[in-house]
Amino acid sequence: MGKNIYATLDLSLSLSHFQAEVTKLLELTNVREWNGGVIKEREQKIRDASLVLAG
């Protein structure tokens, strides 16, 4: 089942949620295990989060 996305008219709340999501994705943990696939996956998650914010 997919992730529920709730609409809100509070832009500051939406930006705060987006910042929290992206901050987690930008953490540099286990860098030795990173490869092209990991980076691509993180980039896609950031794009998805930005599309939710834009929607």
Sequence and secondary structure as in RCSB ss.txt:
>XXXX:A:sequence
MGKNIYATLDLSLSLSHFQAEVTKLLELTNVREWNGGVIKEREQKIRDASLVLAG
>XXXX:A:secstr
        S HHHHHHHHHHHHHHHH   SGGG  HHHHHHHHHHHHHHHHHHH 
